[in-house]
Amino acid sequence: MKRQWKVGEIAKMAGITIRTLRFYDQIGLFSPSDYSPSGYRLYTEKDISRLQQILSLKELGLSLEEIKGVMSGDQLSLSDIVTIQIDRLKENIRMQQKLLHELENVSSRMQRNEPFTVEHVMNIMRTMKMNHEKFFAERKSSMDLHLDRLGEYLDEHPEEPGQGGFKNE
């Protein structure tokens, strides 16, 4: 008989959350090979190999949509994947350099006691907004991971009401 693992076991082995695996299943990126009679998701060694490929592509910076395309047979070579990563890094560097340039411009004007124009302020605000949006998107992703782990912990350690857990009032 083939060895099979439940969703919690796969999540733990891969270092990701159960919620992430459920989401991957929901979007059609990574689904279990089988289900137990009681409805548990069951994964095989082949599934584990597929998940490893998905996580490796994600680590290289591909979006879930890009990964889905690669996994469904759209051919992206290793060279294509590296090029995508390089392009993303260049864009991040470009945004940081733009912000640096704007801030240096402000600093220089301040040192010369020159007034700011509305255009200067708007340029800085636009550039900072782009950087902040990226920062907060990354923070949200991190928070989601922590909330997933908290949810898993609470699922694994349910407590009776009134016994130190949450009280229904």
Long-range contacts (C-beta under 8 A, 24 or more apart in sequence): 2-44, 2-45, 3-44, 3-45, 4-33, 4-34, 4-42, 4-43, 4-44, 5-42, 5-43, 5-48, 6-36, 6-40, 6-41, 6-42, 6-43, 7-32, 7-40, 7-41, 7-43, 8-152, 10-43, 10-47, 10-48, 10-51, 11-152, 13-48, 14-48, 14-51, 14-52, 14-55, 16-55, 17-145, 17-148, 17-149, 17-152, 18-148, 18-152, 19-148, 19-151, 19-152, 20-148, 24-54, 24-64, 27-64, 27-68, 28-68, 29-54, 29-64, 29-67, 29-68, 29-71, 30-54, 57-81, 60-84, 60-85, 61-85, 61-88, 92-134, 95-127, 95-130, 95-131, 95-134, 96-131, 98-127, 99-124, 99-127, 99-128, 99-131, 102-127
